[in-house]
Amino acid sequence: MNLAALRTIRIRLVAVVLLVCVVMLSMVLWSMQRSHERAHRELFEAYDPTFAARLLVQGVGNGVDGETTRADATLRQMVGLNPTVDLYWVNREGTVLASSTGRPAREFESIPRDMLTRLASSTAEKVGPGVDPRFAGATKPAAIEPIDLGGVPGYLYIVHKDLSLLGSIAWSDLAWLVGCWIALTALAAHFALRGISDPLTRLARHVESLDTANSSMPATDGYSSTAPSEIRRLEHGVGSLAKRIAEQVQALKAADDERRVLFASISHDLRTPISSLAGYIETVASRDHLGDEERKRLCAISLDETKLLVRLLDDLMDLARLASPEMKIDREPFPLSEAVALVYRRFEAAAASKNVVLLVPSGLEACPPLDADPAMVERLLGNLVQNAIEHTPPGGTVRIDARLAGMWAEIQVTDTGPGIPPDQLAQVFERFYHGPAGAGPAKSGLGLGLAIAKRIVELHGGEIRARSPPVRGASIRFTLPLVQESSGQVSFPARFENRSSSSMHERKLGEA
């Protein structure tokens, strides 16, 4: 038998219940035995020796022959009146002549003569300490009455029987009774304690499952409705804890995977500008006869690579700062038109160099001020515009539209690039997303621009989402809080700010 099975809580609880029941049974039996002995003692003390002596004399008669046999029979009949006593006919020397036990007189011990004299001379009490003729030296309560049978002077000697409650039951019957009682008690305790042991067993399994590498067991399932409330609460608490630990393990695995992707992306995207910088600097340093134009060209390229490297590092630092739980934003009222104007001036040249039309909304001066962080809003709008310009081919359009609805300003940045596949719309705001391969011009950077934009919008309590029409292009729409509620829904259409090429831009606007 497995010893570990004997150490389970159910076995131990059953053993405790059996032990308590055995102790209680022993106390009950002891109490019953004491009551039994007290009742027998009262019956013995109520027995009248004088009356018994008269019955014996009448039963035996005055004959001489066969008085011993008749005395044995009479004494046995007299015991039926009080089964708590043994009756003996003894002579004055203490020799037993007849008894109610049915045993021959020669098998009994003689009763000391001085004890008979003391009991016979006592008038204060009828009962005193005596000896049992069946057991040498055994002292028991006894009474005595002088009697003369067949001319033989002697005594009717009355001894209290040692009647035990258990002694009156056969050992086989007692063993069967105790065995059945133990079996029934153990069975009842087993089923009664299942409500405690079964939930604890499940809890042990749940806790053991946490030690496995691929534990995904729903530990909050399978609660026992019959278990005590404390066990159910403990089971629910441990199950919830196990579920949270499993979720945290999955989160740690996801974070570890993201860390590996981060290192791979950083090493890949930083290696290109660093390698280019090293090559150009080595070229300038190793060639002594470079012309001024060539030197300027190499230095300009090196400067561009340096700016790209700085931009990549800034994106990493900004995303780490924004992702921190302790990140606080400095809200203040400021006009949306100011942020749009700053972004327009910042990317106007980049759009023109790529022959991309940049359209911005007009009439924003009438827009209520935003309740947001100015630097973050400028970074948010700048990331979206820069991303749109990079993905828009020459001759395309990037436009910014704005609309007010209640306490929110809704801004949308739209481009005419290759768009986003429908199955990737949910991934565009993830870190290191670069878009589908071959969908458009290669994007320089780590793919953190939209992830940073999403985090800025979330810090302001707004929402951001991407949409890609079936024809072409993509749009990113987000919301920011206003200082005061706007009156109804107000739209601010986009227009082109540069008047020098109005005809071309009006045509682009009409096409858009």
N, C-alpha and C positions, 0 to 999 in steps of 0.2 A: 504493500500500500504506500502511496506517495505521502511522505511526511508533510510535504508542503500543503497538502489538502487539509491536514488537521490544524493548520495554522490560520485558516480562513476565518473571517470575522463571524460568519454564520455558525461554524462549528464551535467557536469560542463562546458565542452568545448562547447557543443551545446548551453547552456545558455549564455555563453560569446559571441558566434557568433550571437545569436539572439539579445542580448543587443546592440552589435556593429551595427548590421543591423538596429535596431529600431532608434538608434541615427543618423545613416546616413540617414535613411528615413526621420526623422524629419528635419534634416538639408536641405535635398533636397526639402521637402514640404515647409519649411520656405523660401528658396530661390525662389521657384516657386511662392509662395504667394507674395513675395516682387516684383518680376518681373511682376506678374499679376496686382498688385496695381499700379505700375509705368506706365504700359501700359494704364490702365484705366484712370489714372490721365492725361496722355498726350492726350488721346482722349477727355477728358472733357475740357481741356484747349484749344483744337483746335476747340471746338464747338462755332459757331458764334451766339450770342444771337440776334443780329439784324436780321440776316437771318431767325432765328427761329420765331421771332416776325412777320415778313412779312408772313411766311407760315401760322402762326396761324390766322392772319387777313384775309388772302385769304381764308382759310378753313372755317372760321366762317361766313364771309361776313358782310354786314352792317345791317342785320336784327336785330330786337329787340327781337322778340319772339324766345324762345328756344336757345338763345345764349349759355347758360350753357351746355346744352346737346351737342350742336355741338362743343363747346369748348372741352368737355371731349373726344369726338370721335377724334377730330383733334389732340389733344395732344397725344393720344394713338398711332395714326398713325405716328406722328413725332418722337416718341421714337424709332420706327423701324430704323430710320436713325442713331441713336447713343444710344445703349442700356445701356450706362454707366451713363445716367442722368435720373432724375425725373423732369417733367415739371409741374409747377403750375401757374394758373392764379389767381392773388390776387389783391384786391383793395388797395387803398393807406392806408387804416387802417390796412392792414396785414391779412385780412380775406381771406381764400382760397375759390374761387368761382368754380374752376374746376381743375382737375389734370389728369395726365397720368396713375395713379396707378389703376384706376377703382373703387376706394373706394368713398363713398359719401363725399361731402365737409365738412359736419358737424363733421366728425370724426377727422379732422385735427386741430392741434393747430394753433393759430394765430401767425403770424410772427411779432416781435417787429417793430414798425414804424420807430424808430431811426436807426435800422439796414438796413431797406429798403432805408431810406434817405442816409445813409452812402455809401451803395453799388451803389446807383444811381448817387451820386455825385462824385465817384471815377473815374478819367479818366486815371490815370497812369497804373492801372492794371485792367483787366476785371474780375479776380477771387479774391474773398476775403472770409473771414470766415463768415459763415452763420449758420442758424439752419435748422434742418430737421423737417418739419411739422408733420411727422408721429411719431416722438419720441421727447417728451418734453425735452428740454435742450441739445439734441445731436447736437454738432457743426460739421459742414462739409463744404467743399469748395462749394461756391455758386457764381452765377452770376445773373445779373438782367438787364432787358430791359423794358423801359416804353412802354406801349401799351394802346390803347383805343379801347375797343370792345363794340359795342352796346351803345355807349355814356357813358360807365362806364370807367373813367380813372383808370388805375392800372398798374400792372407790370407782365411781364413774368418772373417768378422766377425759376431759373434752379439750381438744387442741384445734387451734385455728389453722385451716388449710392455707397453703401458699398458692393461691389461685392467681396465676398470671394471665393477663389478657391475651398475650401472644402464645402463652403455653397451652391455651385451650384450642389453638388452631394447629392443624397438621402442617409440618414443614413443607410438604409438597404443595399444599393449598396456599400457604404463605408465599412461597417462591413464585408460584404462578400469578398470584395477585400482584406482588411487587413488580414482577417482570412486565405484566400488562400495563401497570400504572406508569412505569418508566417509558415503555414504548409509546403509549398514547401521549405522554407529556412531551417526549422528544419530537413526535410527529406534529403535535400542535405548535410547539415552539418553532419548529422548522418553517411551517407555513406562516406563522405569525411574524417571524423575523425576516421573511423574504422581502417585505416592504422596505427593510433597512439595508439588508445585504446586497440585494440586486442593484439598487441605484449606486451604492458604493462600488460595486464591481464594475458598473458601466463607467463611473468616474475614473476608476483605476485604468480602464482601457483607454479612455480619452486622454488621460495624462500620459500613458505609455505611448499613445500615438503621436504625441508631440515630439517624441524622441526620434521619430523616423524622418528621413530626409524628404519623402514625398507625401507627407501627411496632408490630406485634404478632406478628412472625414468631417461631416457636419456634426460637430460635437453637441449642438443644441437640439438635436433630434432625439426622439424616443424617450421622453420624460415619463416617469411612472406616476400615474394619477393616484395610486394607492400608497405611495411613500409618504412619510410624515412631511409636514410643510418645511421643516428645517432642511431635510434631505433634498426636497425639490428646489429650495432656494440655493442650496450648495451646488446641486447638479446644474441648475441654470447658470449660476455664477461661473463654475468651472467650464461649462460649455461655451459661454460667451468669451471667457478668457482664451480658451483653445481656439475659438474662431478668430479672435483678434490676433492671436499669435500667428495663426496660419496666414492671415492677411498681411501681417507685418513681414513674415518670411517671404511671401510673394512680392511685397513691395521692395524688400531688400534685394531679391533676385532681379527685379526690374531695374532697381537703381544700379546694381552691379552691371547689368547688360548695358544700361545707358552710359555708365562710366566708361565701359570698353568702347562703345560707339564714339563717345566724346573724345577719348584719347586717339582713336583711329582717325576721326574727322579732323581733330586739331593737328595731328602730325601730318596728315595729307595736305590740308589747306594752308598750313603755315610753312610747310617745306617749300612750296612753290615760290612765294615771294622771298623767302630767305635764300634759297638757291639762286634766284635771279639776282638778288643784291650781291651775293658773294661773287657771282660770275662777272657782273658789270664792274664791281670795285676791283676785282682782280685784273680785268682788261685795262681799266684806266691806270692801275698801278704798274702793270708790267710793260705797257707800251709807252715808250718815251717820245715817239714822234707822232702822236695823235694830233690831228688838227683841232682847232678851236670848235668848229662845228660838230665834229664827231664827239669831242669831249662833252660838249653841252648836251648832245643828244643822249649819251650814256648817263650823264648825271640826271637828266630829266626823267629818264626811265627808272633810274634808281630811286629818285624821289617819289615817283608814282608807286613803286613797289613798297617803299617805306610807308607811304600813306595807307596803302592797303593793309599792310601788316598792323599799323596802329589801329585801323578800323576793326580788324579781326579781334585784336586784344580788347578794344573798347566794348565790342559786343559781348565777349566772354565776361568781362568785369560787370557790365550792366546787368546781364542776365543773372549772374550770381548774386548781385546786390538786390535785384527785384525779387528773386526767389526766396530771399531770407524772410523767415516769419516775423522778424523784428522790423521789417521795412515799414517806414512811415512816410506818408505823402504830405506835402505842404500845400494844402488847399488855400486858394484865394480867388476872389472874383477877377477875371480878366477876359477881354473880348476874344471871341473866336477869330475875328477878322485879323487880329494881330498875329496869331499862330499861323494862319493861312498865308499871310503876307510874308512872314519870315521863311516859311517853307518854299514859297514861290521864288523868292530872291535866291534862295540857296540852290535850287535845282533848275533854275531857268537856263543857265549856261549848259548844264549837262544835257537837258532836253534838246536845246537848240543844236548842240554839237552832234547829236544823234538824229537830228531832223524829226523830232517827236514834238507834237503840239501839246502844250500843258495848259489846260483850262481850269480856271478857279471860279468859285461862286461870286456873284456880285450882290451888293446890298447887305453884306454881313454886318454893317454898322448898326443896323436896326435890330440885330439879334441880341437878346439878353446875354449878359456875361456868363461864362462858364464858372462852375464851382469845382475847380480842379487845380492840379499842379502845372504851372505854365511850362516848365522845362520838360516834364514828362509828356504833355500833350504835343509839344513841338517834336520831341523824339518819336512819338507814336505816329504822327502824321508824316514826318520825314521818312521813317522806315517804309511806310506803305507807298509813298510816292517814289522813293528810290527803287523799291522792288518792282513797281509797275513800269518805270522807265527802263529798267534792265531787261524786262521781259517783253517790251514792246519793240517790234522791228521798226526800222526807219520808215518815215512817212505815216506812222501811227499816231494815236492820240491817247493822252492820259488826262482824265478830268476828275475834279473834286466837286461833289455835290453836297449840299447841306439842306436839312429839313428840321423843323422844330415840332415836337409833339409833347404837350404837357410840360413836365419838368425835365425833359431830355432833349438833347441835340443829337440828331442822327446824321453822321457824316459818311459818305461813300466815296471810295477811290476806285475808278474804273479804268481799265486799259484795253487796248485792242490787240493784245498779244495772242499766243496760241491757246490760252485758256488752261483750265485745270480739268483733268479727267474726272468724271463723276465719282469713281471709286476712290479718288484721292482727296476729295474735298474735306474729309474729316481729318486728314493728316497734315494739312498745310500749316497748322499752328504748332506742330510738334518741332522739337529741336532737331536741327541738322537736316531739315527737309529742303531739298533742292529742286523738286519738281520732277516730272517724268523725263527719262533720258531721251534726247533727240526732239523734245517738244519745242525748243526754242534756243536762243543764245545761251551759252553757258553763263551761269551766275557766279560771280566772285564772292566769296565769303563762306561762312560756316553754316548758313541756313538758319540763323538765329533771329533775323529781323522780324518775322511774323510771330515767333515765340515771345519776343520782347514786347511786341505790340499787344498781344493777348494779355500778358501779365499786367501791363499798364492799364488796360481797360478794366480788368478784374479788380485792380486796386481801387478804381474809382466807382466800382459797383455797377458798371455797364456790361453790355454784351457785344460780342464780335462774332461775325460769321462770314463765310466765303460763298460766292456763287459764281458759276460759270455758265453763260448762255450756250445753247447748242451750236450757235454759229461760230463765234470766236470771242476772245477776250475773257477777262475775269474781273470781278468786283469784290471788294472787301468793305463791309458795312459795319460800323460800330456806333455805340451811343455813349454820351458823356452827360453828367448832370449839369443843370442850369441853376443859377442863383435863385431865380424866380420863375414861376410857371408862365409859359407863353400863352397868348390868346389864340386858341385854336391851332390848326396845323398850318405852318408857314414854310414855303419852299424858297430856296435861293438858287436860281439857275446858274450854271457855269458859263463863263465867257472868257475870251482871251485878252490879256492885258496889253500886249505889244501892238501898237497901232501901225508900226512900220510895214507890216505884212498882213494887213487886215483882210485883204481879198483872199489870200491863201488860207488864213485861219478861219474866215467865215465859211469857206468851202469845207474845211475839215469839220467845223462845228455842225454844218448842215449834214455832212455824212454821218457824224456821230449821232 
